[in-house]
Amino acid sequence: MITARPFERRRELGEFVRAHRERLTPAEVGLPARHRRRTPGLRREEVAQLCGLSTTWYTWIEQGRDVSVSPTALARLANTLQLGRAERTYLFEMAAKRDPDQGRIEADQPPAAALACVQTIGCPAYILDRGWNARSWNAAAERLFVGWLDQPGERNLLRFIFQWRDARSLICGWEDRARRVAAEFRADCSAHLNDASLRLLIDGLHQDSQEFAHFWDEHGVLEREGGERTFNHPTDGFIRYQQVTFNLAGYPDLKLTMLVPAPSSD
């Protein structure tokens, strides 16, 4: 997250928008180039017209004035300027707005290499999507998570923790972990609570699990952190790991979790 004072953000937003306007040619946005232009790129009035803003309002944005632009208008501006994923994120961050199309953009299918990377990891590893469904995992994770990754069909981590009875015996200190998981998930999906699939998941868990309903209604919010994770595995007995989690570059809703064997305390 970039931190800056409001006037610095407005100035940076204006300079950013102007730079991208000047890089575009009329042909790239479907406008005829009828005569020679004295300045590079598009004119302010052309960009304003293309994204449905008044020329005055758009000019004020470039000038860094204190104007409020709706997220929908910013989305149209981002599309008009043909911004890439990172550029679009930067635009909304400088404007201190939430991208209304973020859910659609981040739901794009990640490259196969991102999902295949877990197979190169020696310790248990898996990738979760926005709804905490396992999208990829390795054999070590499948062996560890009995009842979750070794089962066919939906492999949702929340459903496993709160609805699979053997999760309570597999996960040491189940109640503390389950409470924390609910708080981490609330923080994780805070930007997407209007997502229909997330609402369906949350409502279903709220109805089917008294523990989830109780923890969710506590409105706890926690960052997803690493640390010690312990398990009572039905075959391997007591196991200790250190959990490490990363966001995948370019896909902020995908999280790679690795469970690194903890050093022996002997």
C-alpha positions in Angstrom: 0.0 0.0 0.0 1.3 3.4 -1.0 1.1 6.1 1.7 0.9 9.7 0.7 -0.9 12.9 1.7 -4.1 13.6 -0.2 -2.7 16.5 -2.2 0.3 14.3 -3.2 -2.0 11.5 -4.3 -4.1 13.9 -6.4 -1.0 15.4 -8.0 0.4 11.9 -8.8 -3.0 10.8 -10.1 -3.1 13.8 -12.4 0.4 13.2 -13.7 -0.2 9.5 -14.2 -3.4 10.1 -16.2 -1.8 12.8 -18.3 1.2 10.6 -19.1 -1.0 7.8 -20.3 -3.2 10.1 -22.3 -0.2 11.4 -24.1 0.9 7.9 -25.0 -2.3 7.0 -26.8 -2.8 7.8 -30.5 -6.2 8.5 -32.0 -6.0 5.3 -34.0 -5.6 3.2 -30.9 -9.0 4.4 -29.6 -10.7 4.4 -32.9 -10.6 8.2 -33.6 -9.6 9.5 -37.1 -6.4 11.5 -37.3 -7.6 14.2 -39.6 -4.9 16.8 -39.1 -1.5 17.3 -37.6 -1.4 17.6 -33.8 0.8 20.0 -31.9 0.9 17.9 -28.8 1.4 14.1 -28.5 -1.3 11.7 -27.8 -5.0 12.4 -27.3 -6.5 15.7 -26.4 -8.2 16.1 -23.0 -11.6 16.6 -24.5 -11.2 13.4 -26.5 -10.4 11.3 -23.4 -13.3 13.1 -21.5 -15.7 12.3 -24.2 -14.6 8.6 -24.5 -15.0 8.0 -20.8 -18.2 10.0 -20.3 -16.8 12.9 -18.2 -17.0 16.6 -18.9 -13.8 18.2 -20.2 -13.7 20.5 -17.2 -14.0 17.6 -14.8 -11.3 15.6 -16.6 -9.0 18.6 -16.7 -9.4 19.1 -13.0 -8.3 15.5 -12.5 -5.1 16.1 -14.5 -4.5 19.3 -12.5 -4.7 17.4 -9.2 -7.7 19.4 -7.9 -9.7 18.1 -5.0 -12.6 16.5 -7.0 -14.4 13.3 -6.3 -14.7 10.8 -9.1 -16.9 7.8 -8.8 -15.4 4.3 -9.1 -17.5 3.7 -12.2 -16.1 6.8 -13.9 -12.6 5.8 -12.9 -13.2 2.3 -14.4 -14.3 3.9 -17.7 -11.2 6.1 -17.6 -9.0 3.1 -17.0 -10.6 1.3 -20.0 -10.2 4.4 -22.2 -6.5 4.7 -21.3 -6.1 1.0 -21.9 -4.4 0.4 -18.6 -2.9 -2.9 -17.7 -3.6 -4.8 -14.5 -0.9 -3.1 -12.4 -1.6 0.3 -13.9 -5.3 0.0 -13.2 -4.6 -0.9 -9.6 -2.4 2.1 -9.3 -5.0 4.4 -10.7 -7.6 3.3 -8.1 -5.1 3.4 -5.3 -4.1 7.0 -6.1 -7.8 7.9 -6.3 -8.4 6.1 -3.0 -11.3 4.2 -4.6 -12.2 0.6 -4.9 -12.3 -0.9 -8.5 -15.8 -2.1 -9.2 -14.4 -4.6 -11.7 -11.8 -6.0 -9.4 -13.7 -9.2 -8.8 -14.0 -9.9 -12.6 -10.4 -9.0 -13.2 -8.9 -11.1 -10.4 -11.1 -14.1 -11.3 -9.1 -14.6 -14.5 -7.6 -18.0 -14.9 -4.1 -18.0 -13.6 -1.3 -19.4 -15.8 -0.8 -23.1 -15.5 2.8 -22.5 -14.3 1.5 -20.7 -11.2 -0.7 -23.7 -10.3 2.0 -26.2 -11.1 4.7 -24.6 -8.9 3.5 -26.4 -5.8 4.7 -29.7 -7.3 8.3 -28.5 -7.1 8.0 -27.9 -3.3 9.1 -30.7 -1.0 7.0 -29.8 2.0 3.1 -29.7 2.1 2.0 -26.9 -0.2 -1.2 -25.7 -1.7 -2.8 -22.7 -3.4 -6.1 -21.2 -2.3 -8.3 -18.9 -4.3 -10.5 -16.0 -3.0 -13.1 -18.4 -1.6 -10.4 -20.6 0.0 -10.9 -23.4 -2.4 -7.8 -25.4 -3.1 -6.8 -24.8 -6.7 -3.5 -26.8 -6.6 -1.6 -28.9 -4.1 1.2 -31.4 -3.9 1.3 -35.0 -2.7 2.7 -34.0 0.7 -0.3 -31.7 1.3 -2.7 -34.4 0.2 -1.2 -36.9 2.7 -1.3 -34.4 5.5 -4.8 -33.1 5.1 -6.8 -36.2 5.4 -10.5 -35.5 4.7 -9.7 -32.4 2.6 -7.2 -32.7 -0.2 -7.5 -36.5 -0.5 -11.2 -36.3 -1.2 -13.0 -35.8 -4.6 -15.2 -32.9 -5.3 -15.1 -29.5 -3.7 -12.0 -28.9 -1.6 -12.9 -25.8 0.4 -10.7 -25.2 3.4 -13.5 -23.5 5.5 -15.9 -26.4 4.8 -13.2 -28.8 5.8 -12.4 -27.1 9.1 -16.0 -26.4 10.2 -17.9 -29.3 8.7 -15.6 -32.3 8.4 -15.7 -34.0 11.8 -12.2 -35.5 11.6 -10.7 -31.9 11.2 -11.2 -31.5 14.9 -8.9 -34.4 15.7 -6.4 -33.6 12.9 -5.9 -30.0 13.8 -4.4 -29.4 17.3 -6.1 -26.7 19.2 -9.0 -26.8 16.8 -11.2 -24.2 18.5 -8.5 -21.5 18.6 -7.5 -22.2 15.0 -11.0 -22.2 13.8 -11.8 -18.9 15.4 -8.6 -17.4 13.9 -9.5 -18.8 10.5 -12.9 -17.2 10.5 -11.3 -13.8 11.4 -8.6 -14.2 8.7 -11.3 -15.1 6.1 -13.3 -12.0 7.0 -10.3 -9.8 6.5 -9.3 -11.7 3.3 -12.7 -11.3 1.6 -13.5 -7.8 2.9 -13.2 -6.3 -0.6 -15.5 -8.8 -2.1 -18.4 -9.3 0.3 -20.9 -8.6 -2.5 -19.5 -11.5 -4.5 -22.4 -13.9 -5.0 -20.3 -17.0 -4.6 -18.7 -15.7 -1.4 -22.1 -14.8 0.1 -23.3 -18.3 -0.7 -20.4 -19.8 1.0 -20.6 -17.6 4.1 -24.4 -18.0 4.4 -24.1 -21.8 4.0 -21.4 -22.1 6.7 -23.4 -19.8 8.9 -26.4 -22.1 8.6 -24.6 -25.4 8.8 -22.0 -24.8 11.5 -22.8 -23.4 14.9 -19.2 -22.7 15.5 -18.7 -20.8 12.3 -21.8 -18.7 13.0 -20.5 -17.9 16.5 -17.0 -17.0 15.3 -18.3 -15.1 12.3 -20.7 -13.0 14.4 -17.8 -12.0 16.7 -16.7 -9.9 13.7 -13.0 -10.7 14.4 -10.6 -9.4 11.8 -7.0 -10.7 11.6 -4.3 -10.8 9.0 -3.3 -14.2 7.7 -0.1 -14.9 9.5 2.4 -17.7 9.6 3.6 -19.5 12.7 3.5 -22.9 14.2 0.9 -25.4 13.0 0.5 -28.8 14.7 -1.4 -31.8 13.7 -2.4 -35.2 15.1 -2.1 -37.2 11.9 -3.9 -40.6 11.9 -0.8 -42.3 10.4 2.1 -40.1 11.1 1.2 -39.0 14.6 2.0 -35.6 16.0 3.6 -33.3 13.5 4.8 -29.7 13.8 5.2 -27.2 11.0 5.9 -23.5 10.4 3.4 -22.0 8.0 4.5 -19.6 5.4 2.0 -17.9 3.0 2.6 -15.8 -0.1 0.4 -13.9 -2.5 1.0 -14.8 -6.2 2.3 -11.9 -8.2 -0.3 -10.6 -10.5 -3.1 -12.6 -8.8 -3.6 -11.1 -5.3 -6.6 -13.4 -4.6 -4.4 -16.5 -4.9 -2.3 -17.6 -1.9 0.5 -20.1 -1.8 0.8 -21.8 1.6 3.8 -23.9 2.6 4.1 -25.9 5.8 7.8 -26.2 6.5 8.7 -29.0 9.0 9.6 -27.4 12.3 13.1 -28.2 13.7 13.1 -30.9 16.4 13.0 -29.6 20.0 15.2 -32.5 21.1 
